[in-house]
Amino acid sequence: MRITPATQLTLLRMVALPFLIILFIYHQIRWAFWVFALASVTDFLDGLIARRFRQQTPLGAVLDPLADKLLLNACFILMTSQAPHLSVSVPAWLTVVILSRDALILLSALLMAVFAHVRAFRPTPLGKVTTAAQAVTAFLTLGLNAFQVPAPWVRWAFYGTFSLTVLSGLQYAWRSIRWLNEGPTAGAVGSSSDGL
């Protein structure tokens, strides 16, 4: 199995995860911001390279969304658990909802594989928007902490991300129930390296 340059960038994003956690633990938020920013650049580049040079692989299709989820979830957990050391922290209710949605997606994928024989299912447009909103919220909150910028309006980003996450989770749950009852449609089956 060949590890393509696109997949190598994805692996680099996964390697960045422990450094992000360590920097948070030692309250080096500005450095954590730059690590997260670099990881975000690799996310853009690996998708661009994979599409431009036709380097989509089954391994990359699994690792890319996994790397995104690990990085985002770790970031939200850290920005909630490290609240006493942050000027702007992520409220616990948002982090819990984000983690719950991802757990629901994982459970749905397992149920689809076992009972509906679906090996992978494409993210919905709402799912893609939700993942993008989570990434922007994480980046924004990290940046506000890194550069000590007062931003009382950031709570609206939290509310918007919360709403999208809840709606997206309900949509995936409904789709899973429908597939289990009726079977997946031909157009829904497939794989994708885009985030859920």
C-alpha positions in Angstrom: 0.0 0.0 0.0 1.5 3.3 -1.1 1.4 6.3 1.2 0.6 9.3 -1.1 1.8 12.9 -0.4 -1.8 13.8 0.5 -2.0 11.0 3.1 1.4 12.0 4.5 0.0 15.5 5.1 -2.9 13.9 6.9 -0.5 11.9 9.1 1.4 15.1 9.8 -1.9 16.6 11.1 -2.3 13.6 13.4 1.3 14.0 14.6 0.4 17.6 15.6 -2.2 16.5 18.0 0.0 15.5 21.0 2.0 18.8 20.6 -1.3 20.8 20.7 -2.3 19.0 23.9 1.1 19.5 25.5 1.1 23.2 24.7 -2.4 23.6 26.2 -1.3 21.8 29.4 1.6 24.1 29.8 -0.6 27.1 28.9 1.4 28.0 25.8 -1.8 29.1 24.0 -0.1 31.2 21.3 2.1 28.3 20.3 -1.0 26.0 20.4 -2.7 28.5 18.0 0.1 28.2 15.5 0.1 24.4 15.7 -3.6 24.4 15.1 -3.2 26.9 12.2 -0.5 24.7 10.6 -2.7 21.6 11.0 -5.5 23.5 9.3 -3.2 24.3 6.4 -2.3 20.7 5.9 -6.0 19.8 5.9 -6.6 22.2 3.0 -3.5 21.0 1.2 -4.1 17.3 1.5 -7.6 17.7 0.0 -6.3 19.9 -2.8 -3.5 17.5 -3.7 -5.7 14.5 -3.5 -8.2 16.0 -5.9 -5.8 17.7 -8.2 -3.4 14.8 -8.7 -6.1 12.1 -8.2 -4.5 10.7 -5.1 -7.7 9.7 -3.3 -7.1 6.3 -1.6 -9.2 4.2 0.8 -6.6 4.9 3.6 -6.8 8.6 3.0 -10.6 8.5 3.0 -10.5 7.0 6.5 -7.6 9.0 8.0 -8.6 12.5 6.7 -11.9 12.8 8.6 -10.4 10.9 11.6 -7.5 13.4 11.8 -10.0 16.3 11.6 -12.2 14.9 14.3 -9.4 14.1 16.7 -7.9 17.6 16.3 -11.2 19.4 16.6 -12.5 17.4 19.5 -9.2 17.7 21.4 -9.3 21.4 20.8 -12.8 21.8 22.1 -12.2 19.6 25.1 -9.0 21.6 26.0 -10.7 25.0 25.6 -13.4 23.8 28.0 -11.3 21.9 30.6 -8.6 24.7 30.7 -11.2 27.4 31.2 -9.5 28.9 34.3 -6.4 29.6 32.3 -8.2 31.1 29.2 -9.6 34.6 28.6 -12.2 33.0 26.3 -13.3 29.4 27.0 -15.7 27.2 25.1 -18.8 26.4 27.2 -19.2 22.9 28.3 -22.6 22.5 26.7 -21.1 23.1 23.3 -18.3 20.6 23.7 -20.7 18.0 25.0 -23.0 18.4 22.0 -20.1 18.3 19.6 -18.7 15.1 21.1 -22.2 13.6 21.3 -22.8 14.2 17.6 -19.5 12.5 16.6 -20.3 9.6 18.9 -23.8 9.4 17.2 -22.1 9.4 13.7 -19.7 6.6 14.7 -22.6 4.5 16.1 -24.6 5.1 13.0 -21.7 4.0 10.8 -21.3 0.8 12.8 -25.0 0.1 12.6 -25.0 0.7 8.8 -22.0 -1.6 8.3 -23.5 -4.4 10.3 -27.2 -4.2 9.4 -27.5 -2.3 6.1 -24.1 -3.5 4.6 -23.1 0.1 4.0 -19.3 0.4 4.2 -19.3 4.2 4.1 -21.8 7.0 3.6 -21.2 10.5 2.3 -21.6 13.5 4.5 -24.6 15.7 4.0 -24.2 19.3 3.0 -25.4 20.3 6.5 -22.7 18.0 7.9 -20.0 19.7 5.9 -21.3 23.1 7.0 -21.3 22.0 10.6 -17.8 20.7 10.5 -16.6 24.0 8.9 -18.5 26.0 11.6 -16.8 23.9 14.3 -13.4 24.5 12.7 -13.9 28.2 12.4 -15.2 28.5 16.0 -12.1 26.6 17.3 -9.7 28.7 15.3 -11.4 31.9 16.3 -11.5 31.1 20.0 -7.9 29.9 20.0 -6.9 33.1 18.2 -8.7 35.3 20.7 -6.9 33.6 23.5 -3.5 33.6 21.8 -3.6 37.3 21.2 -5.7 38.3 24.2 -8.4 40.0 22.1 -11.7 40.9 24.0 -14.6 39.6 22.0 -18.0 39.3 23.9 -19.6 38.6 20.5 -17.9 35.2 20.3 -20.8 33.7 22.1 -22.9 34.1 18.9 -20.4 31.8 17.2 -21.0 29.3 20.0 -24.7 29.5 19.6 -24.5 29.1 15.8 -22.2 26.1 16.0 -24.4 24.6 18.7 -27.5 24.9 16.5 -25.8 23.5 13.4 -24.4 20.6 15.4 -27.7 19.7 16.9 -29.5 19.9 13.5 -26.8 17.9 11.8 -26.8 15.2 14.5 -30.6 14.9 14.2 -30.3 14.6 10.4 -27.7 11.8 10.6 -29.8 10.0 13.2 -32.9 10.3 11.0 -31.0 9.1 7.9 -29.6 6.1 9.8 -33.1 5.1 11.0 -34.5 5.4 7.5 -31.7 3.3 6.1 -32.1 0.6 8.7 -35.9 0.5 7.9 -35.8 0.9 4.1 -32.2 0.3 3.0 -29.8 3.0 1.7 -30.5 4.6 -1.7 -27.9 4.1 -4.4 -27.0 7.7 -4.4 -26.2 7.7 -0.7 -23.7 4.9 -0.7 -20.1 5.7 -1.2 -17.1 7.1 0.5 -15.7 10.6 0.9 -12.7 12.2 2.5 -14.7 15.3 3.4 -15.7 15.8 7.0 -19.0 14.6 8.5 
